[in-house]
Structures are given as C-alpha cells and as structure tokens.
C-alpha cells in the first residue's frame, strides 16, 4: 500500500520563503501587540516598516503558491508551485 501525501512538496528555497513570511508576520504581530499593551511609546513607524516587510514576503509567497493556477485545489498531486529563482529571497 502506498502512503498518501497530505502536504505540499517544497524545495529548500520554497521552505525558506514560507519561513521568512511566518517570521515577518510574527514580527508585525509583536509590534501590534506592543502598541496595544504597552503605552510607553508610539510604535507607528515600526508597524509601518513591519507591514511593508510582510507585504514583500506575502508577494513572494503568493508567487510560489501560484494562486491563479492552483486555487481552489482538491488534488495536491496537481499543484504547480512557482520558481523561487525568479526573485531574491
């Protein structure tokens, strides 16, 4: 019996993009929570800079996910992911 794959197969560079995106999202969420919970200073500039970083990483992630071709996807064997070589990571 053959094992059933239940995830995307990512190469090393694609994994790096996924992790960098998650890292930037965490950094933005930290700044947002600090702004709400700590009243010691204004973090407006930090939030804007982090949101720009998130935008950049999300664009890379969307490219890899190849959303216009793959979504919605009901068969992970037919996924066609984008090439990381097309942008700098």
N, CA, C and O atoms as a DFTB+ gen file, in Angstrom:
356 C
 N C O
     1  1       0.839      -1.181       0.000
     2  2       0.000       0.000       0.000
     3  2       0.888       1.250       0.000
     4  3       1.847       1.341       0.766
     5  1       0.557       2.195      -0.858
     6  2       1.360       3.404      -1.000
     7  2       0.878       4.481      -0.022
     8  3      -0.323       4.648       0.187
     9  1       1.826       5.205       0.572
    10  2       1.483       6.274       1.502
    11  2       0.818       7.432       0.759
    12  3       1.183       7.752      -0.373
    13  1      -0.149       8.044       1.406
    14  2      -0.860       9.169       0.806
    15  2      -0.231      10.463       1.291
    16  3      -0.093      10.682       2.494
    17  1       0.146      11.310       0.360
    18  2       0.764      12.594       0.684
    19  2      -0.333      13.601       1.028
    20  3      -1.284      13.763       0.263
    21  1      -0.211      14.269       2.160
    22  2      -1.209      15.235       2.602
    23  2      -0.623      16.633       2.768
    24  3      -1.137      17.427       3.555
    25  1       0.435      16.940       2.044
    26  2       1.077      18.249       2.165
    27  2       1.752      18.614       0.850
    28  3       1.918      17.781      -0.041
    29  1       2.129      19.863       0.758
    30  2       2.869      20.303      -0.423
    31  2       4.310      19.818      -0.322
    32  3       4.868      19.730       0.772
    33  1       4.898      19.511      -1.446
    34  2       6.316      19.164      -1.500
    35  2       7.068      20.447      -1.848
    36  3       6.950      20.968      -2.957
    37  1       7.839      20.945      -0.891
    38  2       8.569      22.201      -1.066
    39  2      10.060      21.921      -1.152
    40  3      10.595      21.082      -0.427
    41  1      10.721      22.641      -2.057
    42  2      12.175      22.536      -2.076
    43  2      12.752      23.468      -1.004
    44  3      12.009      24.189      -0.337
    45  1      14.045      23.449      -0.848
    46  2      14.713      24.211       0.214
    47  2      14.424      25.716       0.112
    48  3      14.177      26.368       1.127
    49  1      14.453      26.255      -1.085
    50  2      14.240      27.694      -1.262
    51  2      12.777      28.072      -1.018
    52  3      12.494      29.139      -0.473
    53  1      11.860      27.211      -1.415
    54  2      10.446      27.478      -1.154
    55  2      10.169      27.438       0.347
    56  3       9.413      28.264       0.858
    57  1      10.770      26.493       1.052
    58  2      10.620      26.424       2.512
    59  2      11.132      27.707       3.165
    60  3      10.539      28.220       4.114
    61  1      12.254      28.216       2.630
    62  2      12.821      29.453       3.178
    63  2      11.828      30.603       3.035
    64  3      11.682      31.402       3.960
    65  1      11.148      30.703       1.905
    66  2      10.160      31.758       1.696
    67  2       9.004      31.595       2.680
    68  3       8.536      32.583       3.246
    69  1       8.542      30.376       2.891
    70  2       7.463      30.127       3.854
    71  2       7.886      30.578       5.251
    72  3       7.132      31.258       5.948
    73  1       9.096      30.193       5.651
    74  2       9.568      30.539       6.997
    75  2       9.801      32.034       7.158
    76  3       9.488      32.595       8.208
    77  1      10.348      32.690       6.132
    78  2      10.569      34.139       6.190
    79  2       9.237      34.881       6.292
    80  3       9.128      35.874       7.012
    81  1       8.235      34.401       5.578
    82  2       6.915      35.015       5.647
    83  2       6.354      34.885       7.067
    84  3       5.841      35.855       7.625
    85  1       6.450      33.701       7.639
    86  2       5.970      33.485       9.007
    87  2       6.731      34.368       9.996
    88  3       6.143      34.916      10.929
    89  1       8.030      34.501       9.789
    90  2       8.854      35.340      10.666
    91  2       8.401      36.801      10.617
    92  3       8.256      37.441      11.659
    93  1       8.179      37.324       9.425
    94  2       7.747      38.715       9.290
    95  2       6.351      38.925       9.878
    96  3       6.083      39.958      10.490
    97  1       5.466      37.951       9.693
    98  2       4.136      38.046      10.292
    99  2       4.223      38.074      11.821
   100  3       3.498      38.824      12.474
   101  1       5.115      37.254      12.388
   102  2       5.312      37.260      13.840
   103  2       5.858      38.592      14.330
   104  3       5.439      39.091      15.374
   105  1       6.789      39.167      13.581
   106  2       7.350      40.458      13.977
   107  2       6.283      41.548      13.946
   108  3       6.233      42.391      14.841
   109  1       5.432      41.538      12.922
   110  2       4.348      42.514      12.852
   111  2       3.364      42.309      14.000
   112  3       2.939      43.276      14.632
   113  1       3.005      41.071      14.270
   114  2       2.056      40.820      15.364
   115  2       2.633      41.267      16.704
   116  3       1.897      41.761      17.559
   117  1       3.934      41.101      16.894
   118  2       4.582      41.566      18.123
   119  2       4.458      43.073      18.268
   120  3       4.099      43.569      19.336
   121  1       4.757      43.815      17.187
   122  2       4.646      45.282      17.233
   123  2       3.208      45.724      17.498
   124  3       2.975      46.664      18.258
   125  1       2.242      45.045      16.869
   126  2       0.841      45.401      17.085
   127  2       0.427      45.157      18.538
   128  3      -0.248      45.990      19.143
   129  1       0.829      44.020      19.090
   130  2       0.507      43.723      20.484
   131  2       1.200      44.685      21.446
   132  3       0.617      45.086      22.453
   133  1       2.437      45.052      21.139
   134  2       3.145      46.018      21.978
   135  2       2.427      47.366      21.975
   136  3       2.322      48.021      23.012
   137  1       1.939      47.775      20.813
   138  2       1.231      49.059      20.725
   139  2      -0.035      49.049      21.569
   140  3      -0.368      50.045      22.212
   141  1      -0.734      47.933      21.567
   142  2      -1.974      47.823      22.337
   143  2      -1.695      47.697      23.835
   144  3      -2.381      48.319      24.647
   145  1      -0.709      46.908      24.200
   146  2      -0.490      46.562      25.606
   147  2       0.504      47.440      26.340
   148  3       0.439      47.533      27.566
   149  1       1.415      48.082      25.645
   150  2       2.432      48.912      26.294
   151  2       2.236      50.355      25.856
   152  3       2.273      50.664      24.665
   153  1       2.031      51.211      26.803
   154  2       1.750      52.620      26.496
   155  2       2.995      53.505      26.613
   156  3       2.874      54.728      26.685
   157  1       4.186      52.904      26.633
   158  2       5.401      53.676      26.863
   159  2       5.883      54.474      25.658
   160  3       6.604      55.457      25.832
   161  1       5.505      54.080      24.430
   162  2       5.922      54.833      23.251
   163  2       5.024      54.498      22.069
   164  3       4.293      53.508      22.068
   165  1       5.107      55.355      21.073
   166  2       4.350      55.144      19.834
   167  2       5.179      54.254      18.917
   168  3       6.365      54.504      18.707
   169  1       4.559      53.226      18.378
   170  2       5.257      52.294      17.506
   171  2       4.789      52.401      16.054
   172  3       4.927      51.455      15.279
   173  1       4.243      53.542      15.700
   174  2       3.698      53.735      14.357
   175  2       4.716      53.377      13.272
   176  3       4.419      52.581      12.382
   177  1       5.907      53.959      13.344
   178  2       6.931      53.713      12.321
   179  2       7.334      52.240      12.269
   180  3       7.514      51.679      11.188
   181  1       7.473      51.617      13.438
   182  2       7.812      50.193      13.483
   183  2       6.730      49.349      12.813
   184  3       7.035      48.407      12.082
   185  1       5.475      49.687      13.064
   186  2       4.352      48.941      12.484
   187  2       4.328      49.095      10.971
   188  3       4.120      48.122      10.245
   189  1       4.542      50.320      10.497
   190  2       4.558      50.543       9.039
   191  2       5.695      49.762       8.387
   192  3       5.494      49.107       7.365
   193  1       6.879      49.829       8.971
   194  2       8.030      49.107       8.408
   195  2       7.797      47.595       8.401
   196  3       8.103      46.918       7.419
   197  1       7.262      47.078       9.489
   198  2       6.981      45.632       9.544
   199  2       5.898      45.244       8.545
   200  3       5.972      44.178       7.933
   201  1       4.899      46.096       8.377
   202  2       3.837      45.776       7.416
   203  2       4.381      45.773       5.985
   204  3       3.926      44.990       5.151
   205  1       5.346      46.641       5.701
   206  2       5.984      46.628       4.382
   207  2       6.778      45.342       4.167
   208  3       6.771      44.769       3.077
   209  1       7.461      44.898       5.219
   210  2       8.192      43.631       5.135
   211  2       7.227      42.466       4.885
   212  3       7.511      41.573       4.087
   213  1       6.088      42.490       5.578
   214  2       5.077      41.447       5.392
   215  2       4.554      41.467       3.962
   216  3       4.402      40.416       3.340
   217  1       4.276      42.665       3.438
   218  2       3.791      42.772       2.054
   219  2       4.762      42.119       1.077
   220  3       4.350      41.386       0.178
   221  1       6.044      42.387       1.256
   222  2       7.076      41.817       0.378
   223  2       7.067      40.298       0.449
   224  3       7.069      39.617      -0.577
   225  1       7.057      39.779       1.656
   226  2       7.086      38.320       1.836
   227  2       5.792      37.668       1.346
   228  3       5.826      36.562       0.806
   229  1       4.659      38.336       1.527
   230  2       3.394      37.785       1.033
   231  2       3.364      37.721      -0.485
   232  3       2.817      36.777      -1.055
   233  1       3.941      38.710      -1.140
   234  2       4.019      38.682      -2.602
   235  2       4.838      37.478      -3.062
   236  3       4.466      36.801      -4.021
   237  1       5.951      37.213      -2.380
   238  2       6.767      36.051      -2.720
   239  2       5.997      34.758      -2.475
   240  3       6.042      33.836      -3.289
   241  1       5.299      34.697      -1.359
   242  2       4.511      33.508      -1.035
   243  2       3.406      33.276      -2.063
   244  3       3.189      32.147      -2.504
   245  1       2.719      34.332      -2.437
   246  2       1.656      34.211      -3.435
   247  2       2.211      33.717      -4.768
   248  3       1.567      32.930      -5.462
   249  1       3.398      34.179      -5.119
   250  2       4.021      33.739      -6.358
   251  2       4.301      32.235      -6.308
   252  3       4.013      31.508      -7.258
   253  1       4.862      31.784      -5.195
   254  2       5.156      30.362      -5.049
   255  2       3.876      29.536      -5.075
   256  3       3.831      28.478      -5.703
   257  1       2.843      30.011      -4.401
   258  2       1.583      29.265      -4.347
   259  2       0.878      29.212      -5.701
   260  3       0.029      28.352      -5.936
   261  1       1.242      30.144      -6.593
   262  2       0.668      30.170      -7.935
   263  2      -0.863      30.099      -7.859
   264  3      -1.497      29.233      -8.461
   265  1      -1.420      31.023      -7.110
   266  2      -2.833      31.005      -6.754
   267  2      -3.748      30.999      -7.974
   268  3      -4.740      30.270      -7.999
   269  1      -3.430      31.795      -8.972
   270  2      -4.312      31.871     -10.141
   271  2      -4.424      30.528     -10.859
   272  3      -5.435      30.242     -11.500
   273  1      -3.392      29.717     -10.748
   274  2      -3.412      28.393     -11.392
   275  2      -3.950      27.300     -10.455
   276  3      -4.669      26.404     -10.896
   277  1      -3.604      27.374      -9.171
   278  2      -3.853      26.266      -8.249
   279  2      -5.118      26.370      -7.407
   280  3      -5.607      25.345      -6.934
   281  1      -5.661      27.549      -7.204
   282  2      -6.759      27.698      -6.241
   283  2      -8.103      27.703      -6.930
   284  3      -8.248      28.375      -7.951
   285  1      -9.074      27.002      -6.436
   286  2      -9.012      26.056      -5.313
   287  2      -8.377      24.747      -5.754
   288  3      -8.443      24.373      -6.925
   289  1      -7.762      24.058      -4.803
   290  2      -7.068      22.815      -5.118
   291  2      -7.661      21.664      -4.328
   292  3      -7.762      21.723      -3.102
   293  1      -8.046      20.636      -5.028
   294  2      -8.601      19.450      -4.388
   295  2      -7.725      18.218      -4.623
   296  3      -8.075      17.110      -4.216
   297  1      -6.603      18.420      -5.274
   298  2      -5.694      17.315      -5.549
   299  2      -4.264      17.837      -5.451
   300  3      -3.757      18.470      -6.378
   301  1      -3.620      17.562      -4.315
   302  2      -2.269      18.101      -4.095
   303  2      -1.250      17.589      -5.101
   304  3      -0.174      18.173      -5.235
   305  1      -1.561      16.523      -5.803
   306  2      -0.642      15.993      -6.816
   307  2      -0.600      16.873      -8.066
   308  3       0.315      16.756      -8.880
   309  1      -1.585      17.746      -8.214
   310  2      -1.641      18.614      -9.390
   311  2      -1.137      20.034      -9.106
   312  3      -1.236      20.904      -9.971
   313  1      -0.603      20.275      -7.915
   314  2      -0.082      21.595      -7.583
   315  2       1.128      21.921      -8.448
   316  3       2.014      21.085      -8.627
   317  1       1.163      23.130      -8.979
   318  2       2.310      23.617      -9.730
   319  2       2.804      24.874      -9.023
   320  3       2.230      25.951      -9.187
   321  1       3.867      24.735      -8.239
   322  2       4.385      25.854      -7.445
   323  2       5.343      26.696      -8.277
   324  3       5.975      26.205      -9.212
   325  1       5.441      27.991      -7.914
   326  2       6.317      28.917      -8.610
   327  2       7.779      28.687      -8.294
   328  3       8.117      28.024      -7.313
   329  1       8.640      29.235      -9.124
   330  2      10.089      29.083      -9.001
   331  2      10.667      30.234      -8.193
   332  3      10.483      31.400      -8.542
   333  1      11.360      29.907      -7.124
   334  2      11.958      30.911      -6.237
   335  2      13.065      31.689      -6.938
   336  3      13.366      32.817      -6.548
   337  1      13.662      31.118      -7.944
   338  2      14.770      31.768      -8.646
   339  2      14.338      33.075      -9.314
   340  3      15.189      33.874      -9.705
   341  1      13.040      33.302      -9.449
   342  2      12.548      34.485     -10.140
   343  2      12.597      35.756      -9.284
   344  3      12.344      36.845      -9.800
   345  1      12.912      35.644      -8.004
   346  2      13.049      36.810      -7.146
   347  2      14.099      36.550      -6.085
   348  3      14.463      35.403      -5.826
   349  1      14.584      37.621      -5.471
   350  2      15.597      37.483      -4.423
   351  2      14.892      37.181      -3.107
   352  3      13.848      37.760      -2.805
   353  1      15.471      36.268      -2.325
   354  2      14.919      35.942      -1.014
   355  2      15.748      36.560       0.071
   356  3      15.440      36.397       1.252
